[in-house]
Amino acid sequence: MRCTVTAVFVFLLAGLKTGMAQELPDDSGISALVRAVSADSLRSYVEKLVSFGTRHTLSNRTDPERGIGAAQHWLLQQFRSFSAEGKGRLKVTLDTWQQPADGKRVNRPIVMANVMAVLPGTDTADHRVFIITAHLDSRRTNVMDSTGDAPGANDDASGVAALLEMARVMGSHPRAATIMWVAVSGEEQGLLGAAHLAEKMKQAHREVAAMINNDMIGQSTAGGTDLQDNTRVRVFSEGIPRAETPAQAALRRATGGENDSPSRELARYIKAAADRYVDNLTVKLIYRSDRFLRGGDHLPFTERGYTAVRITDYYENYTHQHQDVRKANGIIYGDLTRFMDFAYLRKNTGLNLAAVAELAAAPSVPQEVKMDVRELSNKTRLYWKAPAHGRVKGYYVLMRETDQPMWQRRFFTSSETLILPYSKDNYFFAVQAIGEDGSRSLPVFPAIGR
């Protein structure tokens, strides 16, 4: 018996050492795409969006030079120019609908629209969609003032500029899965465009694998304190899923999975992308769905059960957010281009690009990931089934101590099961698929297996 136990552990340790030695390299193609992001291009987009005076959801849709209609038309033309450069791969549309009055922030029935640029996947059998959003509309102090100037440079021309630059850089580099860049309207009036988009995806049974919302990603100075930091950015993610069923809640309580929702795994994935591909940028994981008692365009997606997060500046500046342009007591108010940090916006755009470029190239997630609990043991056995999409080189089994926010170790295996000499009492585990090019899927937190 003693020889058998020794032999088992020698085998296990040998397997772990082999797995750790097979660390897969970063994708040089993604690094090149990130380097192609231009701060000058981002500046030009923001300046043009600000030039429309206001992009309020209720503003004029027919004026060729001012209002949300003019901004949408220009945005369409920009996306179409990138499509032409990419030999028509990028499919550009204006998704319009009738929005009824709601007695709140929509005081009359209006026509609304989301501007969409879609890069179809190269694998026709892979129906996954990765959605990146920002909101095109802007606002003044009075959220119903649709005529006065509302430049909205950071909130959220910064996010829309990031969409444009990603489409420009990636338009000639499709991935296996589909990528959608969507400039939604109506965020300031109640997340209307995002809710329309999320419901449209739900009704069409689209396989939305992940959604990333970019809202204010180009301003690096804190209001009131004048603290400045363009080396950190926040990613907000829900812990307990909004759409959780009673059965899922019971499983979460049984496994201690409060910090391992799919959206939180996406947040960790984005942080890892920053570490691998974006210089001088650290992602700070914020364990909230959004800022305290506030919301953003990712929430209509999480409400419908989709994996979604929000990326936003590390510091907010409230003199430059939701403010009429003015000067009072020596302070300049208003969301103006002069207060932007385009080096910071370039890094945050590169962060988005790196994450979605790898996710859309990677296989889909491993299926039916489970942890064997048939007997008490200080070893942990995990097993799973192959992803539904993509060619797999192998898998990483990820591990971290229960009080740690990020995965600390990973073990490579080409099998669909792995036994680790670590107790499930003391560690959390997950499994992610690895493509033949080294691209990595989102990690999957295991369910209970018997």
C-alpha positions in Angstrom: 0.0 0.0 0.0 2.8 2.4 0.9 4.5 1.9 -2.5 1.2 2.5 -4.3 0.6 5.8 -2.5 4.2 6.9 -3.2 3.9 6.0 -6.9 0.6 7.9 -7.2 2.2 11.1 -5.8 5.3 10.7 -7.9 3.0 10.4 -11.0 1.0 13.4 -9.9 4.0 15.7 -9.3 5.6 14.6 -12.5 2.4 15.6 -14.3 2.3 19.0 -12.6 5.9 19.7 -13.4 5.3 18.8 -17.0 2.2 21.0 -17.2 3.9 24.0 -15.7 6.8 23.6 -18.2 4.3 23.9 -21.0 3.5 27.6 -20.3 2.1 28.9 -23.6 3.5 32.1 -25.1 1.6 35.3 -25.6 0.1 36.0 -29.0 2.4 38.3 -30.9 -0.4 39.2 -33.2 -2.4 40.6 -30.4 0.6 42.6 -29.2 0.9 44.1 -32.7 -2.8 45.1 -32.7 -2.5 46.8 -29.4 0.6 48.8 -30.6 -1.5 49.9 -33.6 -3.9 51.9 -31.4 -3.3 55.6 -32.0 -3.8 58.3 -29.4 -3.9 60.9 -32.3 -6.8 58.9 -33.9 -8.6 58.7 -30.6 -8.2 62.5 -30.1 -9.6 63.2 -33.6 -12.7 61.1 -32.9 -13.4 62.8 -29.6 -13.0 66.2 -31.1 -15.4 65.4 -33.9 -18.0 64.0 -31.5 -17.7 67.1 -29.3 -18.2 69.3 -32.4 -21.8 68.2 -32.7 -22.6 70.5 -29.7 -25.0 68.0 -28.0 -25.7 64.4 -28.5 -28.6 64.3 -26.1 -31.0 61.5 -26.9 -33.9 63.9 -27.4 -31.9 66.3 -29.5 -32.5 67.1 -33.2 -32.2 64.0 -35.5 -32.4 65.9 -38.8 -29.9 68.8 -38.4 -26.8 67.8 -40.5 -24.4 69.5 -38.1 -25.8 69.4 -34.6 -27.4 66.8 -32.4 -27.5 63.1 -32.0 -28.7 62.5 -35.6 -25.7 64.2 -37.1 -23.4 62.3 -34.7 -24.9 59.0 -35.7 -24.6 59.7 -39.4 -20.9 60.6 -39.0 -20.3 57.5 -36.9 -21.9 55.4 -39.6 -19.6 56.9 -42.2 -16.5 56.3 -40.1 -17.3 52.7 -39.6 -18.1 52.3 -43.3 -14.7 53.8 -44.2 -13.0 51.2 -42.0 -15.1 48.5 -43.7 -13.9 49.6 -47.1 -10.3 49.5 -45.8 -10.9 45.9 -44.6 -12.4 44.7 -47.9 -15.9 44.9 -46.6 -15.5 42.5 -43.7 -17.0 45.0 -41.3 -20.8 45.1 -41.5 -22.2 48.5 -40.5 -25.8 49.1 -39.7 -28.1 51.6 -37.9 -30.6 49.8 -35.7 -33.6 52.0 -35.2 -36.8 51.6 -33.2 -39.7 53.6 -31.8 -39.2 54.5 -28.1 -42.5 55.4 -26.3 -42.7 58.2 -23.8 -42.2 56.9 -20.3 -43.2 59.8 -18.1 -39.6 59.9 -16.7 -36.7 60.9 -19.0 -38.5 60.4 -22.3 -41.2 63.1 -22.5 -42.5 62.2 -26.0 -42.3 59.2 -28.4 -39.1 59.3 -30.3 -37.0 57.4 -32.9 -33.9 56.0 -31.4 -30.9 54.2 -32.9 -27.8 52.2 -32.1 -24.9 52.3 -34.5 -23.5 48.8 -35.0 -20.3 47.6 -36.6 -20.1 43.8 -36.8 -17.0 41.8 -37.6 -18.3 38.3 -38.5 -16.4 35.3 -37.3 -14.5 33.1 -39.7 -15.9 29.9 -38.2 -19.4 29.6 -39.5 -20.2 26.9 -37.0 -19.2 29.2 -34.1 -22.2 31.3 -33.2 -20.6 33.2 -30.3 -20.9 37.0 -30.2 -18.6 39.3 -28.2 -20.2 42.7 -27.7 -18.3 45.9 -26.9 -20.4 49.0 -26.2 -20.2 52.7 -25.3 -22.9 55.3 -25.3 -23.1 58.0 -27.9 -25.5 60.3 -26.1 -24.5 63.1 -23.8 -26.2 65.3 -21.2 -26.2 68.6 -19.3 -26.9 69.2 -15.6 -30.6 69.0 -16.4 -31.0 65.6 -17.9 -34.0 66.8 -19.9 -32.1 69.8 -21.5 -31.8 68.6 -25.1 -30.8 71.9 -26.8 -27.9 73.4 -24.8 -24.3 72.4 -25.3 -23.4 69.0 -23.9 -19.9 68.1 -25.2 -19.6 64.8 -23.4 -15.9 64.4 -24.2 -15.2 61.7 -21.7 -18.8 60.7 -21.0 -18.9 59.0 -23.3 -17.1 60.1 -26.5 -14.1 58.4 -25.0 -15.8 55.0 -25.1 -17.2 55.6 -28.6 -13.7 56.7 -29.8 -12.4 53.4 -28.4 -15.0 51.5 -30.5 -14.0 53.3 -33.6 -10.3 52.7 -33.1 -10.8 49.0 -32.3 -12.9 48.6 -35.5 -10.2 50.4 -37.5 -7.4 48.3 -36.1 -9.2 44.9 -36.2 -11.3 45.3 -39.3 -8.8 43.3 -41.4 -8.2 40.8 -38.6 -11.3 38.7 -38.1 -11.4 36.0 -35.4 -13.2 32.7 -35.1 -16.2 34.2 -33.3 -18.1 37.4 -34.1 -17.3 40.8 -32.6 -19.9 43.6 -32.3 -18.9 47.2 -31.6 -22.1 49.1 -30.7 -22.6 52.8 -29.9 -25.8 52.8 -28.0 -28.2 55.7 -27.4 -30.3 56.7 -24.4 -27.9 55.7 -21.6 -28.4 59.0 -19.8 -32.2 58.6 -20.2 -32.3 55.2 -18.6 -30.0 52.6 -20.4 -32.5 52.5 -23.2 -30.2 51.6 -26.1 -28.5 48.9 -24.1 -31.8 47.4 -23.0 -33.0 47.4 -26.6 -29.8 45.6 -27.7 -29.8 43.1 -24.9 -33.5 42.2 -25.4 -32.9 41.9 -29.2 -30.0 39.5 -28.5 -32.2 37.5 -26.1 -35.2 37.3 -28.4 -33.0 36.2 -31.3 -31.4 33.5 -29.1 -27.9 34.9 -29.9 -25.0 33.3 -28.0 -23.6 36.4 -26.3 -20.4 35.0 -24.8 -19.4 38.3 -23.1 -20.2 42.0 -23.1 -17.9 44.8 -22.2 -19.3 48.3 -21.5 -16.9 51.2 -21.8 -18.2 54.4 -20.1 -15.7 57.1 -19.3 -12.3 55.7 -20.1 -10.2 58.8 -21.0 -9.9 61.1 -18.0 -7.3 60.5 -15.3 -7.7 63.4 -12.8 -9.9 63.2 -9.7 -12.3 66.0 -9.0 -11.9 67.8 -5.7 -8.6 66.1 -4.8 -6.6 66.7 -8.0 -5.1 63.2 -7.7 -3.9 62.0 -11.1 -3.3 58.4 -12.2 -3.3 57.1 -15.8 -1.8 53.8 -14.8 -4.9 52.2 -13.3 -8.4 51.5 -14.6 -11.5 50.0 -12.9 -13.5 47.0 -14.0 -16.8 46.5 -12.2 -18.4 43.0 -12.1 -21.3 41.4 -10.2 -20.6 38.7 -7.7 -24.0 37.2 -7.3 -25.6 37.1 -10.7 -28.8 39.2 -11.1 -30.4 36.4 -13.1 -29.5 33.6 -10.8 -32.0 30.8 -10.4 -32.8 29.2 -7.0 -30.8 26.1 -8.1 -27.8 28.2 -9.1 -28.0 30.1 -5.8 -27.9 26.8 -3.9 -24.9 25.6 -5.9 -23.1 28.9 -5.3 -23.7 28.6 -1.5 -22.5 25.0 -1.6 -19.3 25.7 -3.5 -18.5 29.1 -2.0 -18.7 30.7 -5.5 -19.8 34.2 -4.4 -16.6 35.6 -6.0 -16.7 33.4 -9.1 -19.6 34.5 -11.2 -19.1 34.4 -15.0 -18.9 38.2 -15.0 -16.2 38.2 -12.3 -14.2 35.6 -14.3 -14.5 38.0 -17.3 -13.1 40.8 -15.1 -10.2 38.7 -14.1 -9.6 37.8 -17.7 -9.4 41.5 -18.6 -7.0 42.1 -15.8 -4.8 39.3 -17.1 -4.9 40.8 -20.6 -3.6 44.2 -19.2 -0.8 42.4 -17.5 0.2 40.6 -20.7 -0.4 43.1 -23.4 -0.7 46.7 -22.2 2.3 48.5 -20.7 1.9 50.7 -17.5 -1.7 49.8 -16.9 -3.1 47.9 -13.9 -6.7 46.8 -13.8 -8.3 47.2 -10.4 -11.1 44.8 -9.8 -14.1 46.4 -8.2 -16.4 43.9 -6.5 -19.6 45.8 -7.4 -21.9 45.7 -10.4 -21.2 49.4 -10.9 -20.3 52.5 -8.9 -22.1 52.9 -5.6 -25.9 53.1 -6.2 -25.4 53.8 -9.9 -25.6 51.9 -13.1 -24.4 51.5 -16.7 -25.2 49.8 -20.0 -23.9 46.4 -18.9 -26.7 46.0 -16.4 -29.5 45.2 -19.0 -27.2 42.3 -20.1 -26.6 40.9 -16.7 -30.3 41.2 -15.9 -30.9 38.8 -18.9 -28.3 36.3 -17.7 -25.4 37.5 -19.9 -21.7 37.8 -18.8 -21.0 41.5 -18.7 -18.7 44.1 -17.0 -18.0 47.8 -17.0 -14.7 49.5 -17.6 -14.3 53.1 -16.4 -11.7 55.6 -15.3 -9.9 55.0 -12.0 -10.9 58.5 -10.8 -14.1 60.4 -11.7 -14.1 64.2 -11.9 -17.5 65.5 -11.1 -16.8 69.0 -12.2 -16.4 67.5 -15.7 -19.3 65.1 -15.5 -23.0 65.9 -16.1 -22.2 69.7 -15.9 -23.2 72.7 -18.0 -20.1 74.3 -19.5 -19.3 77.4 -17.4 -16.8 79.0 -15.1 -17.7 79.7 -11.4 -15.4 80.6 -8.6 -12.4 80.1 -10.8 -13.4 76.5 -11.6 -14.1 75.5 -15.2 -17.1 73.1 -15.4 -18.0 70.8 -18.3 -17.0 67.6 -20.0 -14.5 69.3 -22.4 -11.8 67.8 -24.6 -9.1 69.8 -22.8 -9.5 67.7 -19.7 -8.9 64.4 -21.5 -5.8 62.2 -21.2 -5.4 60.6 -24.6 -2.4 58.5 -23.6 -4.7 57.0 -20.9 -7.5 56.5 -23.5 -5.0 54.7 -25.8 -4.1 52.2 -23.0 -7.7 51.6 -22.1 -8.6 51.0 -25.8 -5.7 48.6 -26.1 -7.0 46.8 -23.0 -10.4 46.2 -24.7 -8.8 45.2 -27.9 -6.4 42.7 -26.3 -9.2 41.0 -24.3 -11.7 40.7 -27.2 -9.1 39.7 -29.7 -8.1 36.7 -27.6 -11.6 35.8 -26.5 -12.9 35.7 -30.0 -10.0 33.7 -31.3 -10.0 31.2 -28.4 -12.2 28.0 -28.2 -15.5 28.4 -26.4 -15.4 27.4 -22.7 -15.1 23.8 -21.5 -18.4 22.2 -20.9 -19.8 20.5 -17.8 -16.8 21.4 -15.7 -17.2 19.5 -12.4 -15.2 18.7 -9.2 -15.4 15.1 -8.0 -16.8 15.0 -4.4 -17.5 11.2 -4.2 -15.1 10.8 -1.3 -13.2 12.9 1.2 -9.7 13.5 0.0 -6.8 15.9 0.1 -6.5 15.6 -3.6 -8.9 17.3 -6.0 -10.1 15.8 -9.2 -11.7 18.0 -11.9 -13.2 16.7 -15.1 -15.0 18.3 -18.1 -16.1 18.0 -21.7 -14.5 19.6 -24.7 -15.8 23.1 -25.9 -18.6 23.3 -28.4 -16.4 25.5 -30.7 -12.8 25.7 -31.6 -9.7 23.5 -32.0 -8.2 22.7 -28.6 -4.6 22.3 -27.8 -5.3 21.6 -24.1 -6.6 23.1 -20.9 -5.4 25.1 -18.0 -6.6 24.1 -14.6 -6.4 27.3 -12.5 -6.0 27.5 -8.8 -6.0 30.1 -6.1 -6.2 30.3 -2.3 -9.7 31.2 -1.1 -8.7 34.7 0.1 -6.9 35.7 -3.2 -8.6 37.7 -5.9 -6.6 36.4 -8.9 -5.7 32.9 -10.1 -2.2 32.1 -8.6 -1.2 28.9 -10.4 -2.1 27.0 -13.5 -1.5 23.5 -14.7 -1.6 22.5 -18.3 -3.1 19.2 -19.5 -4.1 17.8 -22.8 -6.6 15.5 -21.1 -10.2 16.3 -20.0 -9.5 15.5 -16.4 -6.8 16.3 -13.9 -6.0 15.3 -10.3 -4.2 17.8 -8.2 -2.5 17.2 -4.8 -4.3 20.2 -3.3 -7.3 20.2 -1.1 -10.6 21.6 -2.4 -11.1 22.9 1.2 -8.3 25.4 0.8 -8.3 26.4 -2.8 -10.7 27.5 -5.6 -10.3 26.0 -9.1 -11.4 26.7 -12.6 -10.8 25.3 -16.1 -10.1 27.2 -19.3 -9.6 25.9 -22.8 -6.5 26.7 -24.8 -6.6 27.0 -28.6 -3.9 25.7 -31.0 -2.6 29.3 -31.2 -2.4 29.6 -27.4 -5.5 31.7 -27.0 -7.4 31.2 -23.8 -11.1 30.9 -23.2 -12.9 32.4 -20.2 -12.4 30.2 -17.1 -15.3 28.1 -15.8 -15.8 27.6 -12.1 -16.7 23.9 -11.4 -20.0 22.5 -10.3 -20.3 19.5 -8.1 -19.7 16.1 -9.6 -20.3 12.6 -8.2 
